Amino acid sequence: MNSLAKKSNNDTIISAIAHRFDEIDINTLSHEQIEKLSKLLLVDKMKEELSNEIRKVKIDGDMISELKETWLQQYDSINTRRMYEKNLLDFLTWLNQKNLNIIEVNAFIAQKYLLKMKEKKYSNINTVLLKINSISSFYTSLVKWDIVEKNPFHKCKLPKKLIETKRRSQIPTDKQLDKIERFALDAINATGRGCQNKRIAGIYSYIIIRFLRLTGERVGILNTLVIDLLNNEYHGESKGKKVSGMLPNEIASMIIKYDLDKINPFKGFNSVNFSKWWYRLMKSPDYINELERPFSIHSLRHAYSINYYKSTNDIFGLALPRKRGHEVKRIIRYYA
């Protein structure tokens, strides 16, 4: 091999490994040293590719189902589980059509799927974001479990989330909420054989509705809610954030009256139990005849925000008690 060919070969090798050895002065290495480093890099690359191939073989349909079920267990809400599962299954179907495995997905493929979602022209860009966030959550879990090294959706260029303005009809009035509470009170006062469970569900549901109406918290806080009756305070977590506030005297009195746990009053009736009770009520003929339209549990939070602003005329104060990181301008647009 002539000197020119040797130089060209050295340059190629140096170019291939320079990014891996920034701290080394490549020019001081001999040809033999460079060749040895290149072989080490080649072996490392082959190991990585072999590891990926082994993962592909291991991750079959049963394994994906197991991963999916484990991932969904972190969400308490039944509706969230259903929605996230559907979004992930849609993505897995698309991968199957492309003859791709979940560990083969990189940022480029993730971006292509995002573009496909946008091409469908969903009526609301927030729908696209929800679908992508669902899949991204799945990949975050895969990273934690050492199934993949990176979440490919973290580098996606996402469209900006739209701030929706809530229609007044979507938020229950005080009169409508009072009627919903009455259904819970009717359950508490139920008589006859076989009504014990109905009465217990009514007690928990009534106190929870009052708590959410008076504090504006999300229903998810029920799973971690801790009460301090001595100082009339409550603490918990909501969407991964710690929240706390003053416990309304009315709630403290009912916890004592109905002999609920003095520290974790809702440990026997968490957000999943309450959600089942709520949506069963929304579908009942008696409810439909009286209120005509259903409301989401989250609408209690919106009702709290509106009542807070009406009573204080303080939009800046509204941002503080919510403790959710929402900017004031976002709250104004949301309820405008």
LOPANU-47166 format. One line per 5 residues: number of its first residue (from 1); their letters; for each residue x, y, z of C-alpha. Coordinates in Angstrom, 1 decimal, decimal comma, padded with zeros to 4 digits, m for minus. Layout:
! LOPANU-47166
NUM> A> X:Y:Z ~ ... $
! end
This chain:
! LOPANU-47166
1> MNSLA> 000,0:000,0:000,0 ~ 001,5:003,4:m001,0 ~ 001,8:006,3:001,4 ~ m001,1:008,1:m000,1 ~ m003,4:005,1:000,3 $
6> KKSNN> m002,2:004,7:003,9 ~ m002,9:008,3:004,7 ~ m006,4:008,0:003,2 ~ m007,1:004,9:005,3 ~ m005,8:006,6:008,4 $
11> DTIIS> m008,0:009,7:007,8 ~ m011,1:007,4:007,4 ~ m010,4:005,6:010,6 ~ m009,7:008,8:012,5 ~ m012,9:010,4:011,2 $
16> AIAHR> m014,9:007,3:012,4 ~ m013,6:007,3:016,0 ~ m012,8:011,0:016,7 ~ m016,3:011,7:018,1 ~ m015,9:008,9:020,6 $
21> FDEID> m012,5:010,1:021,8 ~ m012,6:013,8:022,0 ~ m010,2:013,9:024,9 ~ m007,5:012,0:023,0 ~ m005,2:013,7:020,6 $
26> INTLS> m005,6:011,5:017,6 ~ m002,6:012,9:015,8 ~ m000,3:011,4:018,5 ~ m001,5:007,9:018,0 ~ 000,3:005,4:015,8 $
31> HEQIE> m001,4:003,5:012,9 ~ m001,4:000,4:015,1 ~ m003,1:002,2:018,0 ~ m005,7:003,6:015,7 ~ m006,4:000,2:014,2 $
36> KLSKL> m006,8:m001,3:017,6 ~ m009,3:001,4:018,7 ~ m011,2:000,9:015,5 ~ m011,5:m002,8:016,2 ~ m012,8:m002,1:019,7 $
41> LLVDK> m015,4:000,3:018,3 ~ m016,4:m002,2:015,8 ~ m016,9:m004,9:018,4 ~ m018,9:m002,5:020,6 ~ m021,1:m001,7:017,6 $
46> MKEEL> m021,6:m005,3:016,9 ~ m022,5:m006,0:020,5 ~ m025,1:m003,2:020,4 ~ m026,7:m004,6:017,2 ~ m026,7:m008,1:018,5 $
51> SNEIR> m028,3:m006,9:021,7 ~ m031,0:m005,2:019,7 ~ m031,6:m008,3:017,6 ~ m032,0:m010,4:020,8 ~ m034,4:m007,9:022,2 $
56> KVKID> m036,5:m008,1:019,0 ~ m036,7:m011,8:019,4 ~ m037,7:m011,6:023,0 ~ m040,4:m008,9:022,5 ~ m043,2:m010,8:020,9 $
61> GDMIS> m046,9:m010,2:021,2 ~ m047,2:m011,8:024,7 ~ m044,3:m009,7:026,0 ~ m045,8:m006,5:024,5 ~ m049,2:m007,3:026,2 $
66> ELKET> m047,4:m007,8:029,5 ~ m045,5:m004,5:029,2 ~ m048,7:m002,7:028,2 ~ m050,7:m004,1:031,2 ~ m047,8:m003,2:033,7 $
71> WLQQY> m047,6:000,3:032,2 ~ m051,4:000,9:032,5 ~ m051,4:m000,1:036,2 ~ m049,8:003,2:037,2 ~ m053,0:005,0:036,2 $
76> DSINT> m055,9:004,9:038,7 ~ m058,6:006,3:036,3 ~ m060,4:003,7:034,3 ~ m061,1:006,2:031,6 ~ m057,4:007,1:031,4 $
81> RRMYE> m056,4:003,5:031,1 ~ m058,9:002,9:028,3 ~ m057,9:006,0:026,4 ~ m054,1:005,4:026,7 ~ m054,5:001,7:025,8 $
86> KNLLD> m056,4:002,6:022,6 ~ m053,8:005,2:021,6 ~ m051,0:002,7:022,1 ~ m052,8:m000,1:020,2 ~ m053,3:002,3:017,3 $
91> FLTWL> m049,6:003,0:017,3 ~ m048,7:m000,7:017,5 ~ m051,0:m001,4:014,6 ~ m049,2:001,2:012,5 ~ m045,8:m000,3:013,5 $
96> NQKNL> m047,0:m003,7:012,4 ~ m048,1:m002,3:009,0 ~ m044,5:m000,8:008,6 ~ m043,0:m004,2:009,8 ~ m041,4:m002,5:012,7 $
101> NIIEV> m040,8:m003,6:016,3 ~ m041,3:m001,2:019,3 ~ m037,5:m001,2:020,0 ~ m036,7:m000,1:016,4 ~ m038,6:003,2:016,8 $
106> NAFIA> m036,3:006,2:016,7 ~ m036,9:009,9:016,6 ~ m037,4:009,9:012,8 ~ m040,1:007,2:013,0 ~ m041,7:008,9:016,0 $
111> QKYLL> m041,9:012,2:014,0 ~ m043,4:010,3:011,0 ~ m046,2:009,0:013,2 ~ m046,8:012,5:014,6 ~ m047,1:013,8:011,0 $
116> KMKEK> m049,5:010,9:010,2 ~ m051,7:012,0:013,2 ~ m051,7:015,6:011,9 ~ m052,6:014,5:008,4 ~ m055,8:012,9:009,8 $
121> KYSNI> m056,9:016,5:010,6 ~ m058,3:015,9:014,0 ~ m060,7:018,6:014,9 ~ m058,6:019,5:017,9 ~ m054,7:019,6:018,0 $
126> NTVLL> m055,0:018,6:021,6 ~ m056,3:015,2:020,5 ~ m053,0:014,7:018,6 ~ m051,0:015,7:021,6 ~ m052,9:013,3:023,9 $
131> KINSI> m052,2:010,4:021,5 ~ m048,5:011,2:021,3 ~ m048,2:011,8:025,1 ~ m049,9:008,4:025,7 ~ m047,3:006,6:023,6 $
136> SSFYT> m044,4:008,7:025,0 ~ m045,5:007,6:028,5 ~ m045,3:004,0:027,4 ~ m041,7:004,6:026,1 ~ m040,7:006,3:029,3 $
141> SLVKW> m041,7:003,2:031,2 ~ m039,7:001,1:028,7 ~ m036,6:003,2:029,4 ~ m037,1:002,6:033,2 ~ m037,3:m001,1:032,6 $
146> DIVEK> m034,2:m001,2:030,4 ~ m036,2:m002,3:027,4 ~ m035,0:000,6:025,3 ~ m032,3:003,2:025,9 ~ m034,2:006,3:024,9 $
151> NPFHK> m037,7:007,6:024,5 ~ m037,9:008,4:020,7 ~ m040,9:010,8:021,3 ~ m038,9:013,2:023,5 ~ m037,3:014,7:020,4 $
156> CKLPK> m040,6:015,1:018,5 ~ m041,4:018,6:017,4 ~ m044,9:018,9:018,9 ~ m047,5:021,4:017,9 ~ m048,5:024,0:020,6 $
161> KLIET> m051,3:023,0:022,8 ~ m054,5:024,9:022,2 ~ m056,1:026,6:025,2 ~ m059,8:025,7:025,1 ~ m062,5:028,0:026,4 $
166> KRRSQ> m065,0:026,2:028,5 ~ m068,6:026,6:027,4 ~ m070,9:027,5:030,4 ~ m073,1:024,4:029,6 ~ m070,1:022,2:030,4 $
171> IPTDK> m069,8:023,4:033,9 ~ m072,6:022,6:036,4 ~ m074,3:025,4:038,3 ~ m074,6:025,4:042,1 ~ m078,2:024,3:041,8 $
176> QLDKI> m077,2:021,4:039,6 ~ m074,4:020,3:041,9 ~ m076,9:020,5:044,8 ~ m079,1:018,0:043,0 ~ m076,1:015,7:042,4 $
181> ERFAL> m075,4:015,9:046,2 ~ m079,0:015,0:046,9 ~ m078,6:011,7:045,1 ~ m075,7:010,9:047,4 ~ m077,8:011,9:050,4 $
186> DAINA> m080,7:009,7:049,2 ~ m078,2:006,8:049,1 ~ m077,1:007,6:052,7 ~ m080,7:007,5:053,9 ~ m081,6:004,3:052,0 $
191> TGRGC> m083,5:001,7:054,0 ~ m084,3:m001,9:053,7 ~ m082,3:m005,1:053,2 ~ m079,2:m005,0:051,0 ~ m078,8:m001,2:051,3 $
196> QNKRI> m075,7:m001,3:053,5 ~ m073,2:m001,0:050,6 ~ m075,4:001,7:049,0 ~ m075,3:003,7:052,2 ~ m071,5:003,4:052,6 $
201> AGIYS> m071,0:004,5:048,9 ~ m073,3:007,4:049,5 ~ m071,4:008,6:052,6 ~ m068,1:008,5:050,8 ~ m069,5:010,1:047,6 $
206> YIIIR> m071,2:012,9:049,4 ~ m068,1:013,9:051,4 ~ m065,9:013,6:048,3 ~ m068,3:015,9:046,3 ~ m068,3:018,4:049,1 $
211> FLRLT> m064,5:018,2:049,4 ~ m063,9:018,7:045,7 ~ m066,5:021,6:045,5 ~ m064,9:023,4:048,5 ~ m061,2:022,9:047,5 $
216> GERVG> m061,1:022,7:043,7 ~ m058,8:019,7:043,9 ~ m058,6:017,0:041,2 ~ m060,2:013,7:042,1 ~ m056,8:011,9:041,8 $
221> ILNTL> m055,8:013,4:045,1 ~ m058,1:011,0:046,9 ~ m055,6:008,2:046,6 ~ m052,9:010,0:048,5 ~ m054,9:012,3:050,7 $
226> VIDLL> m053,7:012,7:054,3 ~ m055,7:014,7:056,8 ~ m054,4:016,6:059,8 ~ m057,5:017,2:061,9 ~ m055,6:019,0:064,6 $
231> NNEYH> m054,4:021,8:062,3 ~ m057,3:021,4:059,8 ~ m055,0:020,7:056,9 ~ m054,8:018,2:054,1 ~ m051,9:017,0:052,0 $
236> GESKG> m051,6:014,8:048,9 ~ m050,4:014,4:045,4 ~ m052,2:015,4:042,2 ~ m050,7:014,7:038,7 ~ m047,3:014,1:040,3 $
241> KKVSG> m047,3:017,3:042,3 ~ m047,6:017,8:046,0 ~ m050,6:019,8:047,0 ~ m051,9:021,0:050,4 ~ m054,5:023,3:051,8 $
246> MLPNE> m056,8:024,1:054,7 ~ m059,4:021,4:055,3 ~ m062,9:022,9:055,4 ~ m064,5:022,6:058,8 ~ m067,5:021,0:057,2 $
251> IASMI> m065,4:018,1:055,8 ~ m063,6:017,7:059,2 ~ m067,0:017,4:060,9 ~ m068,3:014,8:058,5 ~ m065,1:012,7:058,8 $
256> IKYDL> m065,7:012,6:062,6 ~ m069,5:012,1:062,2 ~ m069,3:009,1:059,9 ~ m066,3:007,7:061,8 ~ m064,0:007,6:058,7 $
261> DKINP> m060,2:007,1:059,1 ~ m058,8:010,2:060,8 ~ m055,7:010,2:058,7 ~ m056,6:008,6:055,4 ~ m060,4:009,1:055,2 $
266> FKGFN> m060,8:007,8:051,7 ~ m058,5:004,8:051,8 ~ m061,6:002,5:051,6 ~ m063,1:004,4:048,7 ~ m060,5:005,8:046,3 $
271> SVNFS> m060,8:007,8:043,1 ~ m061,6:004,6:041,1 ~ m064,5:003,7:043,4 ~ m065,9:007,3:043,3 ~ m065,5:007,5:039,5 $
276> KWWYR> m067,6:004,3:039,1 ~ m070,3:005,7:041,5 ~ m070,3:009,1:039,6 ~ m070,6:007,7:036,1 ~ m073,2:005,1:037,1 $
281> LMKSP> m075,2:008,1:038,5 ~ m074,7:010,0:035,3 ~ m076,3:007,2:033,3 ~ m079,2:006,5:035,7 ~ m082,8:007,4:034,4 $
286> DYINE> m083,6:009,4:037,6 ~ m080,5:011,6:037,1 ~ m081,2:012,0:033,3 ~ m084,8:013,0:033,9 ~ m083,8:015,6:036,5 $
291> LERPF> m080,6:017,2:035,1 ~ m080,9:016,2:031,4 ~ m077,1:016,2:030,7 ~ m074,1:014,5:032,4 ~ m071,1:016,3:033,8 $
296> SIHSL> m067,6:015,1:034,3 ~ m066,0:014,8:037,8 ~ m063,5:017,4:036,6 ~ m066,4:019,9:036,2 ~ m066,4:020,2:040,0 $
301> RHAYS> m063,0:021,8:039,7 ~ m064,2:024,2:037,0 ~ m067,2:025,1:039,1 ~ m064,9:025,9:042,1 ~ m062,8:028,2:039,9 $
306> INYYK> m065,8:030,2:038,7 ~ m067,3:030,5:042,2 ~ m063,9:031,6:043,6 ~ m063,6:034,3:041,0 ~ m067,2:035,5:041,5 $
311> STNDI> m066,7:035,8:045,2 ~ m063,3:037,5:045,2 ~ m062,9:039,0:041,7 ~ m059,2:038,0:042,1 ~ m057,9:036,2:039,0 $
316> FGLAL> m054,4:036,3:040,4 ~ m055,5:034,6:043,6 ~ m057,3:032,0:041,6 ~ m053,9:030,8:040,2 ~ m052,5:030,3:043,7 $
321> PRKRG> m055,0:028,1:045,4 ~ m055,2:025,9:042,3 ~ m051,4:025,1:042,7 ~ m051,3:023,6:039,3 ~ m048,7:025,7:037,5 $
326> HEVKR> m051,3:027,3:035,3 ~ m050,4:030,8:034,2 ~ m052,9:033,6:034,9 ~ m053,4:034,4:031,2 ~ m054,2:030,7:030,6 $
331> IIRYY> m056,8:030,7:033,3 ~ m058,4:033,9:031,9 ~ m058,6:032,3:028,4 ~ m059,9:029,0:029,7 ~ m062,9:030,5:031,5 $
336> A> m063,4:033,6:029,3 $
! end
